[in-house]
């Protein structure tokens, strides 16, 4: 019984790892487009630069 449980857990782990690889690739593309990444690349945080925004 313990052997069956171990095999089941290993199978679930392997399947979840296979499906999570795509999400890591998507996260990298999302990070490249993110506002936080743009701030880090510029080296400055711009505050209040949008004239169309009404406070």
N, C-alpha and C positions, 0 to 999 in steps of 0.2 A: 504494500500500500504506500509506504514512504517513497519507494522508487517511482511509482506512478505520479505521485504529487510532485516530485522533483522534476520529472520529465515534463509535466504539464507547465510548471513554473518556468522552466528553461524555454519551452516553446512560446509561451506568452511573452517572455522577455525578448526573444529573437524576433517575433512578429512586430512587437512595438518598436524595436530598434529600426527595423526595416522601414516602417511607416514614418518614423520621425526624421529620417535623413532628408526627405523632401522639405519638411518644415524648416530645417536648418538652412537650406539653400534659399528658401523664401525669406527667411529672416535677414540674410545677408543683403539681398536685393532691397528689402524694406529699409534696412539700416542706411544703405547708400543714399536713399531718397529722403531720409528723415530730417526734420528740422534741427534736432539735436546734433546730428552729424554735420550739417551745414554750419552751425554755430561753432563747433569745434574746428572745422576747416578754416573759417574766417578768423577765428581767434578773438571774436568780440560778440557781445550780446547786444542787439539793437532793441531798444525799448521805445515805444511810442512813435514808430516810423510809418504807421499806416494812417494816412489822413482821412480815409473813409470810415474809420472806426469811431463810433460815438461812445464815449465813456458813460 
